[in-house]
Amino acid sequence: MEKKRGRILKKIKEFKHKEIIIFSLIMLVVYLSTMSCSFDDEDSILFLKGMRDYNVAEYRPHPPGYPVYIFLAKISNFVIKDELLAMTTLSAICGALSLLVFYFLILEMFDKKIALMSTMIMAVTPMFWLNSLQAMSDMVGLLFTLIFMYFIYTFMRYKKTKHLYIASFVSAIALGVRLQIIFIVLPLFVYLFIILRGKIAKYKKEIYFSAFIFILGILVWLVPMIISSGLIDFNNVMLSQS
């Protein structure tokens, strides 16, 4: 028992990123202590309705439906038993986790000092802080976007195919949080194909499998969303929005 405890303590001492862990935990406490005490936006009211009885065709919530966000909010509410607190707590937790992912993304590009300083600056910017305390989907979407960006960048850098597979699946799930993330996902995938243009044949199998994973990730949230709303009603409301 003593040897096991000693090994754990040794690993903690050898861990090189204690600062960002401590800082993220501090900011989590800050975000939790400054959470909104009301539904600040009409969208948050629609998210609340979606948590209670999900049906995009009846604007619970508004299109494009945000199914992954509603699912995560429901899990949060199952634990917390308070709808507003569940949604704002989800934003605060995702805000703190976003700091961690952002730190490790910047660390891949620059040194530890720049990564830490960049993360500390981002944590206290008004827009980031505001989104970390509201009952909205923005911070959850940012977390998934940063995870996608981290794995797509590390694939470009190290050519580890598992990173490409993770990026494909996370990007698909991210679109179920906020469909607008497509404007980040699509350009990065296009850029990936540009830098691989001379090696397409080499990565042909990996590209096909990544496409399969992406489609599978889309179906994970798209099929339940269509079923809950009804195919015809869902199609009509989406066409009306477009």
CYANA upper distance limits for C-alpha pairs under 8 A (distance plus 0.5 A):
  1 MET  CA      5 ARG  CA      6.71
  2 GLU  CA      6 GLY  CA      6.54
  3 LYS  CA      7 ARG  CA      6.72
  4 LYS  CA      8 ILE  CA      6.84
  5 ARG  CA      9 LEU  CA      6.74
  6 GLY  CA     10 LYS  CA      6.59
  7 ARG  CA     11 LYS  CA      6.70
  8 ILE  CA     12 ILE  CA      6.78
  9 LEU  CA     13 LYS  CA      6.73
 10 LYS  CA     14 GLU  CA      6.67
 11 LYS  CA     15 PHE  CA      6.60
 17 HIS  CA     21 ILE  CA      7.24
 18 LYS  CA     22 ILE  CA      6.69
 19 GLU  CA     23 PHE  CA      6.54
 20 ILE  CA     24 SER  CA      6.39
 20 ILE  CA    100 LEU  CA      7.29
 20 ILE  CA    103 TYR  CA      8.05
 20 ILE  CA    116 LEU  CA      7.29
 21 ILE  CA     25 LEU  CA      6.74
 21 ILE  CA    100 LEU  CA      7.77
 22 ILE  CA     26 ILE  CA      6.70
 23 PHE  CA     27 MET  CA      6.68
 23 PHE  CA    120 MET  CA      8.46
 24 SER  CA     28 LEU  CA      6.54
 24 SER  CA     96 ALA  CA      5.81
 24 SER  CA     97 LEU  CA      7.83
 24 SER  CA     99 LEU  CA      6.92
 24 SER  CA    100 LEU  CA      7.29
 25 LEU  CA     29 VAL  CA      6.90
 25 LEU  CA     96 ALA  CA      7.49
 26 ILE  CA     30 VAL  CA      6.83
 27 MET  CA     31 TYR  CA      6.48
 27 MET  CA     96 ALA  CA      6.89
 27 MET  CA    123 ALA  CA      7.89
 28 LEU  CA     32 LEU  CA      6.53
 28 LEU  CA     92 ALA  CA      6.75
 28 LEU  CA     93 ILE  CA      6.93
 28 LEU  CA     95 GLY  CA      7.94
 28 LEU  CA     96 ALA  CA      5.78
 29 VAL  CA     33 SER  CA      6.54
 30 VAL  CA     34 THR  CA      6.79
 31 TYR  CA     35 MET  CA      6.58
 31 TYR  CA     92 ALA  CA      5.97
 31 TYR  CA    129 TRP  CA      7.68
 31 TYR  CA    132 SER  CA      6.78
 31 TYR  CA    133 LEU  CA      6.47
 32 LEU  CA     89 THR  CA      7.10
 32 LEU  CA     92 ALA  CA      6.47
 32 LEU  CA    133 LEU  CA      7.59
 34 THR  CA    133 LEU  CA      7.06
 35 MET  CA     88 THR  CA      6.71
 35 MET  CA     89 THR  CA      8.10
 35 MET  CA     92 ALA  CA      8.17
 35 MET  CA    132 SER  CA      8.23
 35 MET  CA    133 LEU  CA      4.77
 35 MET  CA    134 GLN  CA      7.04
 36 SER  CA     40 ASP  CA      8.12
 36 SER  CA     88 THR  CA      7.41
 36 SER  CA    133 LEU  CA      6.14
 36 SER  CA    134 GLN  CA      6.07
 36 SER  CA    135 ALA  CA      8.07
 37 CYS  CA     84 LEU  CA      8.20
 38 SER  CA     84 LEU  CA      7.58
 39 PHE  CA     44 SER  CA      6.36
 39 PHE  CA     45 ILE  CA      6.92
 39 PHE  CA     84 LEU  CA      7.62
 39 PHE  CA    134 GLN  CA      8.13
 39 PHE  CA    135 ALA  CA      6.93
 40 ASP  CA     44 SER  CA      7.35
 40 ASP  CA    134 GLN  CA      7.65
 40 ASP  CA    135 ALA  CA      7.99
 41 ASP  CA     45 ILE  CA      7.29
 42 GLU  CA     46 LEU  CA      6.98
 43 ASP  CA     47 PHE  CA      6.67
 43 ASP  CA     61 PRO  CA      8.24
 43 ASP  CA     62 HIS  CA      8.14
 43 ASP  CA    136 MET  CA      7.90
 44 SER  CA     48 LEU  CA      6.68
 44 SER  CA    135 ALA  CA      6.25
 44 SER  CA    136 MET  CA      6.16
 45 ILE  CA     49 LYS  CA      6.87
 46 LEU  CA     50 GLY  CA      6.69
 46 LEU  CA     59 TYR  CA      7.51
 46 LEU  CA     60 ARG  CA      6.12
 46 LEU  CA     61 PRO  CA      5.09
 46 LEU  CA     62 HIS  CA      6.98
 47 PHE  CA     51 MET  CA      6.74
 47 PHE  CA     60 ARG  CA      7.21
 47 PHE  CA     61 PRO  CA      5.60
 47 PHE  CA     62 HIS  CA      8.41
 47 PHE  CA     70 ILE  CA      7.45
 47 PHE  CA    136 MET  CA      8.26
 48 LEU  CA     52 ARG  CA      7.00
 48 LEU  CA     60 ARG  CA      8.42
 48 LEU  CA     61 PRO  CA      8.19
 48 LEU  CA     83 GLU  CA      7.72
 49 LYS  CA     53 ASP  CA      6.64
 49 LYS  CA     54 TYR  CA      7.63
 49 LYS  CA     60 ARG  CA      5.67
 49 LYS  CA     61 PRO  CA      6.82
 50 GLY  CA     54 TYR  CA      4.74
 50 GLY  CA     55 ASN  CA      7.18
 50 GLY  CA     56 VAL  CA      8.40
 50 GLY  CA     59 TYR  CA      8.39
 50 GLY  CA     60 ARG  CA      4.67
 50 GLY  CA     61 PRO  CA      5.25
 50 GLY  CA     70 ILE  CA      7.25
 51 MET  CA     60 ARG  CA      8.42
 51 MET  CA     70 ILE  CA      6.42
 51 MET  CA     71 PHE  CA      8.30
 51 MET  CA     73 ALA  CA      7.64
 51 MET  CA     74 LYS  CA      6.53
 53 ASP  CA     60 ARG  CA      7.35
 54 TYR  CA     60 ARG  CA      5.90
 54 TYR  CA     61 PRO  CA      7.44
 54 TYR  CA    228 SER  CA      7.41
 54 TYR  CA    229 SER  CA      8.23
 55 ASN  CA     59 TYR  CA      6.99
 55 ASN  CA     60 ARG  CA      5.52
 55 ASN  CA     61 PRO  CA      7.38
 55 ASN  CA    225 MET  CA      8.25
 55 ASN  CA    228 SER  CA      6.44
 55 ASN  CA    229 SER  CA      5.32
 56 VAL  CA     60 ARG  CA      5.70
 56 VAL  CA     61 PRO  CA      6.10
 56 VAL  CA     62 HIS  CA      6.47
 56 VAL  CA     63 PRO  CA      6.50
 56 VAL  CA     64 PRO  CA      7.95
 56 VAL  CA     65 GLY  CA      6.02
 56 VAL  CA    225 MET  CA      8.16
 56 VAL  CA    229 SER  CA      6.34
 56 VAL  CA    234 PHE  CA      7.22
 56 VAL  CA    237 VAL  CA      8.29
 57 ALA  CA     63 PRO  CA      8.41
 57 ALA  CA    229 SER  CA      6.12
 57 ALA  CA    230 GLY  CA      8.31
 57 ALA  CA    233 ASP  CA      6.06
 57 ALA  CA    234 PHE  CA      5.68
 57 ALA  CA    236 ASN  CA      8.34
 57 ALA  CA    237 VAL  CA      6.15
 58 GLU  CA     62 HIS  CA      8.37
 58 GLU  CA    229 SER  CA      8.44
 59 TYR  CA     63 PRO  CA      7.31
 60 ARG  CA     65 GLY  CA      8.24
 61 PRO  CA     65 GLY  CA      6.25
 61 PRO  CA     66 TYR  CA      8.06
 63 PRO  CA    237 VAL  CA      8.04
 63 PRO  CA    238 MET  CA      7.24
 63 PRO  CA    241 GLN  CA      7.89
 64 PRO  CA    179 LEU  CA      7.41
 64 PRO  CA    238 MET  CA      7.66
 65 GLY  CA    176 GLY  CA      8.49
 65 GLY  CA    225 MET  CA      8.08
 66 TYR  CA     70 ILE  CA      6.78
 66 TYR  CA    176 GLY  CA      5.99
 66 TYR  CA    177 VAL  CA      5.47
 66 TYR  CA    178 ARG  CA      6.32
 66 TYR  CA    179 LEU  CA      7.95
 67 PRO  CA     71 PHE  CA      6.59
 67 PRO  CA    176 GLY  CA      6.10
 67 PRO  CA    177 VAL  CA      6.90
 67 PRO  CA    221 TRP  CA      6.75
 67 PRO  CA    222 LEU  CA      8.39
 67 PRO  CA    225 MET  CA      7.04
 68 VAL  CA     72 LEU  CA      6.73
 68 VAL  CA    173 ILE  CA      7.58
 68 VAL  CA    174 ALA  CA      8.36
 68 VAL  CA    176 GLY  CA      5.48
 68 VAL  CA    177 VAL  CA      5.38
 68 VAL  CA    221 TRP  CA      7.09
 69 TYR  CA     73 ALA  CA      6.54
 69 TYR  CA    137 SER  CA      6.81
 69 TYR  CA    140 VAL  CA      7.62
 69 TYR  CA    176 GLY  CA      7.67
 69 TYR  CA    177 VAL  CA      5.33
 69 TYR  CA    178 ARG  CA      8.37
 70 ILE  CA     74 LYS  CA      6.56
 71 PHE  CA     75 ILE  CA      6.91
 72 LEU  CA     76 SER  CA      6.71
 72 LEU  CA     90 LEU  CA      8.43
 73 ALA  CA     77 ASN  CA      6.57
 73 ALA  CA     86 ALA  CA      6.99
 73 ALA  CA     87 MET  CA      6.22
 73 ALA  CA     90 LEU  CA      7.37
 74 LYS  CA     78 PHE  CA      6.53
 74 LYS  CA     86 ALA  CA      8.49
 75 ILE  CA     79 VAL  CA      7.04
 76 SER  CA     80 ILE  CA      6.61
 76 SER  CA     86 ALA  CA      5.60
 76 SER  CA     87 MET  CA      7.61
 76 SER  CA     89 THR  CA      8.37
 76 SER  CA     90 LEU  CA      7.18
 77 ASN  CA     81 LYS  CA      5.52
 77 ASN  CA     82 ASP  CA      6.39
 77 ASN  CA     83 GLU  CA      6.15
 77 ASN  CA     85 LEU  CA      8.34
 77 ASN  CA     86 ALA  CA      5.29
 77 ASN  CA     87 MET  CA      7.94
 80 ILE  CA     85 LEU  CA      7.74
 80 ILE  CA     86 ALA  CA      6.35
 81 LYS  CA     86 ALA  CA      7.78
 82 ASP  CA     86 ALA  CA      6.26
 83 GLU  CA     87 MET  CA      6.79
 84 LEU  CA     88 THR  CA      6.70
 84 LEU  CA    135 ALA  CA      7.21
 85 LEU  CA     89 THR  CA      6.25
 86 ALA  CA     90 LEU  CA      6.61
 87 MET  CA     91 SER  CA      6.94
 87 MET  CA    134 GLN  CA      8.09
 87 MET  CA    135 ALA  CA      5.33
 87 MET  CA    136 MET  CA      7.65
 88 THR  CA     92 ALA  CA      6.76
 88 THR  CA    132 SER  CA      8.02
 88 THR  CA    133 LEU  CA      5.97
 88 THR  CA    134 GLN  CA      5.77
 88 THR  CA    135 ALA  CA      5.15
 88 THR  CA    136 MET  CA      8.05
 89 THR  CA     93 ILE  CA      6.61
 89 THR  CA    133 LEU  CA      7.92
 90 LEU  CA     94 CYS  CA      6.59
 90 LEU  CA    140 VAL  CA      8.09
 91 SER  CA     95 GLY  CA      6.48
 91 SER  CA    131 ASN  CA      7.53
 91 SER  CA    132 SER  CA      5.41
 91 SER  CA    133 LEU  CA      6.48
 91 SER  CA    134 GLN  CA      7.11
 91 SER  CA    135 ALA  CA      7.33
 91 SER  CA    136 MET  CA      7.65
 91 SER  CA    137 SER  CA      7.92
 91 SER  CA    138 ASP  CA      8.41
 91 SER  CA    139 MET  CA      6.03
 91 SER  CA    140 VAL  CA      6.78
 92 ALA  CA     96 ALA  CA      6.87
 92 ALA  CA    132 SER  CA      5.13
 92 ALA  CA    133 LEU  CA      6.15
 92 ALA  CA    139 MET  CA      8.44
 93 ILE  CA     97 LEU  CA      6.71
 93 ILE  CA    132 SER  CA      8.34
 94 CYS  CA     98 SER  CA      6.37
 94 CYS  CA    132 SER  CA      7.90
 94 CYS  CA    139 MET  CA      6.45
 94 CYS  CA    140 VAL  CA      6.06
 94 CYS  CA    143 LEU  CA      6.58
 95 GLY  CA     99 LEU  CA      7.03
 95 GLY  CA    128 PHE  CA      8.21
 95 GLY  CA    129 TRP  CA      8.49
 95 GLY  CA    131 ASN  CA      8.35
 95 GLY  CA    132 SER  CA      5.68
 95 GLY  CA    139 MET  CA      6.37
 95 GLY  CA    140 VAL  CA      8.13
 95 GLY  CA    143 LEU  CA      7.78
 96 ALA  CA    100 LEU  CA      7.35
 97 LEU  CA    101 VAL  CA      6.91
 97 LEU  CA    143 LEU  CA      7.43
 98 SER  CA    102 PHE  CA      6.39
 98 SER  CA    139 MET  CA      8.46
 98 SER  CA    142 LEU  CA      7.53
 98 SER  CA    143 LEU  CA      5.40
 98 SER  CA    146 LEU  CA      7.45
 99 LEU  CA    103 TYR  CA      6.55
 99 LEU  CA    119 THR  CA      6.54
 99 LEU  CA    122 MET  CA      8.41
 99 LEU  CA    123 ALA  CA      7.35
100 LEU  CA    104 PHE  CA      6.95
101 VAL  CA    105 LEU  CA      6.63
101 VAL  CA    143 LEU  CA      8.14
101 VAL  CA    146 LEU  CA      6.84
101 VAL  CA    147 ILE  CA      6.89
101 VAL  CA    150 TYR  CA      7.91
102 PHE  CA    106 ILE  CA      6.68
102 PHE  CA    119 THR  CA      7.19
102 PHE  CA    146 LEU  CA      6.91
103 TYR  CA    107 LEU  CA      6.53
103 TYR  CA    115 ALA  CA      5.76
103 TYR  CA    116 LEU  CA      6.81
103 TYR  CA    118 SER  CA      8.09
103 TYR  CA    119 THR  CA      6.23
104 PHE  CA    108 GLU  CA      6.87
104 PHE  CA    115 ALA  CA      7.82
104 PHE  CA    150 TYR  CA      8.20
105 LEU  CA    109 MET  CA      7.52
105 LEU  CA    146 LEU  CA      8.36
105 LEU  CA    149 MET  CA      8.19
105 LEU  CA    150 TYR  CA      5.75
106 ILE  CA    110 PHE  CA      6.49
106 ILE  CA    111 ASP  CA      8.42
106 ILE  CA    114 ILE  CA      8.16
106 ILE  CA    115 ALA  CA      5.60
106 ILE  CA    118 SER  CA      8.45
107 LEU  CA    111 ASP  CA      6.09
107 LEU  CA    112 LYS  CA      6.28
107 LEU  CA    114 ILE  CA      8.16
107 LEU  CA    115 ALA  CA      5.70
108 GLU  CA    154 THR  CA      8.18
110 PHE  CA    114 ILE  CA      6.87
110 PHE  CA    115 ALA  CA      7.20
111 ASP  CA    115 ALA  CA      6.80
112 LYS  CA    116 LEU  CA      6.55
113 LYS  CA    117 MET  CA      6.62
114 ILE  CA    118 SER  CA      6.38
115 ALA  CA    119 THR  CA      6.65
116 LEU  CA    120 MET  CA      6.69
117 MET  CA    121 ILE  CA      6.70
118 SER  CA    122 MET  CA      6.69
119 THR  CA    123 ALA  CA      6.57
120 MET  CA    124 VAL  CA      7.31
121 ILE  CA    125 THR  CA      6.95
122 MET  CA    128 PHE  CA      7.32
123 ALA  CA    128 PHE  CA      6.88
123 ALA  CA    129 TRP  CA      7.06
124 VAL  CA    128 PHE  CA      7.39
124 VAL  CA    129 TRP  CA      6.43
125 THR  CA    129 TRP  CA      6.62
126 PRO  CA    130 LEU  CA      6.40
127 MET  CA    131 ASN  CA      6.66
128 PHE  CA    132 SER  CA      6.74
128 PHE  CA    139 MET  CA      8.49
129 TRP  CA    133 LEU  CA      7.28
130 LEU  CA    134 GLN  CA      7.05
131 ASN  CA    136 MET  CA      7.77
131 ASN  CA    138 ASP  CA      6.81
131 ASN  CA    139 MET  CA      6.33
132 SER  CA    139 MET  CA      6.57
137 SER  CA    141 GLY  CA      6.64
137 SER  CA    177 VAL  CA      7.47
137 SER  CA    178 ARG  CA      7.69
138 ASP  CA    142 LEU  CA      6.67
138 ASP  CA    178 ARG  CA      8.18
139 MET  CA    143 LEU  CA      6.72
140 VAL  CA    144 PHE  CA      7.06
140 VAL  CA    177 VAL  CA      7.59
141 GLY  CA    145 THR  CA      6.61
141 GLY  CA    174 ALA  CA      6.74
141 GLY  CA    177 VAL  CA      6.09
141 GLY  CA    178 ARG  CA      6.35
141 GLY  CA    181 ILE  CA      8.02
142 LEU  CA    146 LEU  CA      6.58
143 LEU  CA    147 ILE  CA      6.77
144 PHE  CA    148 PHE  CA      6.66
144 PHE  CA    170 VAL  CA      7.10
144 PHE  CA    171 SER  CA      7.79
144 PHE  CA    173 ILE  CA      8.28
144 PHE  CA    174 ALA  CA      5.87
145 THR  CA    149 MET  CA      6.64
145 THR  CA    171 SER  CA      7.56
145 THR  CA    174 ALA  CA      6.98
145 THR  CA    181 ILE  CA      7.61
145 THR  CA    184 ILE  CA      8.39
145 THR  CA    185 VAL  CA      8.47
146 LEU  CA    150 TYR  CA      6.53
147 ILE  CA    151 PHE  CA      6.90
147 ILE  CA    167 ALA  CA      8.07
147 ILE  CA    170 VAL  CA      7.72
148 PHE  CA    152 ILE  CA      6.57
148 PHE  CA    166 ILE  CA      8.22
148 PHE  CA    167 ALA  CA      5.35
148 PHE  CA    168 SER  CA      8.16
148 PHE  CA    170 VAL  CA      6.24
148 PHE  CA    171 SER  CA      6.24
149 MET  CA    153 TYR  CA      6.41
149 MET  CA    167 ALA  CA      7.94
150 TYR  CA    154 THR  CA      6.65
151 PHE  CA    155 PHE  CA      6.53
151 PHE  CA    163 HIS  CA      5.67
151 PHE  CA    164 LEU  CA      7.13
151 PHE  CA    166 ILE  CA      7.27
151 PHE  CA    167 ALA  CA      5.77
152 ILE  CA    156 MET  CA      6.81
152 ILE  CA    163 HIS  CA      7.16
152 ILE  CA    164 LEU  CA      6.51
152 ILE  CA    167 ALA  CA      6.05
152 ILE  CA    188 LEU  CA      8.41
153 TYR  CA    157 ARG  CA      6.73
154 THR  CA    158 TYR  CA      6.25
154 THR  CA    159 LYS  CA      7.81
154 THR  CA    160 LYS  CA      8.16
154 THR  CA    163 HIS  CA      7.36
155 PHE  CA    159 LYS  CA      5.08
155 PHE  CA    160 LYS  CA      5.84
155 PHE  CA    161 THR  CA      7.22
155 PHE  CA    163 HIS  CA      5.87
155 PHE  CA    164 LEU  CA      6.26
156 MET  CA    192 LEU  CA      7.78
159 LYS  CA    163 HIS  CA      8.46
160 LYS  CA    164 LEU  CA      7.58
161 THR  CA    165 TYR  CA      6.90
161 THR  CA    206 GLU  CA      7.34
162 LYS  CA    166 ILE  CA      6.67
163 HIS  CA    167 ALA  CA      6.55
164 LEU  CA    168 SER  CA      6.63
164 LEU  CA    210 SER  CA      7.35
165 TYR  CA    169 PHE  CA      6.84
165 TYR  CA    209 PHE  CA      8.18
165 TYR  CA    210 SER  CA      5.80
165 TYR  CA    213 ILE  CA      7.38
166 ILE  CA    170 VAL  CA      6.51
167 ALA  CA    171 SER  CA      6.41
168 SER  CA    172 ALA  CA      6.87
168 SER  CA    210 SER  CA      6.34
168 SER  CA    211 ALA  CA      7.76
168 SER  CA    213 ILE  CA      6.82
168 SER  CA    214 PHE  CA      5.54
169 PHE  CA    173 ILE  CA      6.85
169 PHE  CA    210 SER  CA      8.41
169 PHE  CA    213 ILE  CA      6.19
169 PHE  CA    214 PHE  CA      5.63
169 PHE  CA    216 LEU  CA      8.31
169 PHE  CA    217 GLY  CA      5.94
170 VAL  CA    174 ALA  CA      6.43
170 VAL  CA    217 GLY  CA      8.19
171 SER  CA    175 LEU  CA      6.90
171 SER  CA    185 VAL  CA      7.07
171 SER  CA    214 PHE  CA      7.86
172 ALA  CA    176 GLY  CA      7.45
172 ALA  CA    214 PHE  CA      5.92
172 ALA  CA    215 ILE  CA      7.81
172 ALA  CA    217 GLY  CA      5.49
172 ALA  CA    218 ILE  CA      5.66
173 ILE  CA    177 VAL  CA      7.29
173 ILE  CA    217 GLY  CA      6.28
173 ILE  CA    218 ILE  CA      7.00
173 ILE  CA    220 VAL  CA      8.47
173 ILE  CA    221 TRP  CA      8.05
174 ALA  CA    178 ARG  CA      6.90
174 ALA  CA    179 LEU  CA      8.05
174 ALA  CA    181 ILE  CA      7.42
175 LEU  CA    179 LEU  CA      4.95
175 LEU  CA    180 GLN  CA      7.68
175 LEU  CA    181 ILE  CA      6.43
175 LEU  CA    182 ILE  CA      7.06
175 LEU  CA    218 ILE  CA      8.22
176 GLY  CA    218 ILE  CA      7.89
176 GLY  CA    221 TRP  CA      6.82
176 GLY  CA    222 LEU  CA      8.22
181 ILE  CA    185 VAL  CA      6.74
182 ILE  CA    186 LEU  CA      6.09
183 PHE  CA    187 PRO  CA      7.19
184 ILE  CA    188 LEU  CA      6.99
185 VAL  CA    189 PHE  CA      6.77
186 LEU  CA    190 VAL  CA      6.64
187 PRO  CA    191 TYR  CA      6.55
188 LEU  CA    192 LEU  CA      6.58
189 PHE  CA    193 PHE  CA      6.84
190 VAL  CA    194 ILE  CA      6.80
191 TYR  CA    195 ILE  CA      6.88
192 LEU  CA    196 LEU  CA      6.71
193 PHE  CA    197 ARG  CA      6.21
193 PHE  CA    200 ILE  CA      8.36
196 LEU  CA    200 ILE  CA      6.39
199 LYS  CA    203 TYR  CA      6.96
200 ILE  CA    204 LYS  CA      6.11
203 TYR  CA    207 ILE  CA      6.52
204 LYS  CA    208 TYR  CA      6.81
205 LYS  CA    209 PHE  CA      6.68
206 GLU  CA    210 SER  CA      6.49
207 ILE  CA    211 ALA  CA      6.68
208 TYR  CA    212 PHE  CA      6.78
209 PHE  CA    213 ILE  CA      6.71
210 SER  CA    214 PHE  CA      6.60
211 ALA  CA    215 ILE  CA      6.70
212 PHE  CA    216 LEU  CA      6.60
213 ILE  CA    217 GLY  CA      6.57
214 PHE  CA    218 ILE  CA      6.82
215 ILE  CA    219 LEU  CA      6.75
216 LEU  CA    220 VAL  CA      6.80
217 GLY  CA    221 TRP  CA      7.82
218 ILE  CA    222 LEU  CA      6.40
219 LEU  CA    223 VAL  CA      5.98
220 VAL  CA    224 PRO  CA      7.83
221 TRP  CA    225 MET  CA      6.73
222 LEU  CA    226 ILE  CA      6.71
223 VAL  CA    227 ILE  CA      6.66
224 PRO  CA    228 SER  CA      6.54
225 MET  CA    229 SER  CA      6.84
226 ILE  CA    230 GLY  CA      6.14
226 ILE  CA    231 LEU  CA      6.04
226 ILE  CA    234 PHE  CA      6.75
227 ILE  CA    231 LEU  CA      7.14
229 SER  CA    233 ASP  CA      7.01
229 SER  CA    234 PHE  CA      6.14
230 GLY  CA    234 PHE  CA      6.28
231 LEU  CA    235 ASN  CA      6.51
232 ILE  CA    236 ASN  CA      6.65
233 ASP  CA    237 VAL  CA      6.71
234 PHE  CA    238 MET  CA      6.70
235 ASN  CA    239 LEU  CA      6.62
236 ASN  CA    240 SER  CA      6.64
237 VAL  CA    241 GLN  CA      6.81
238 MET  CA    242 SER  CA      6.86
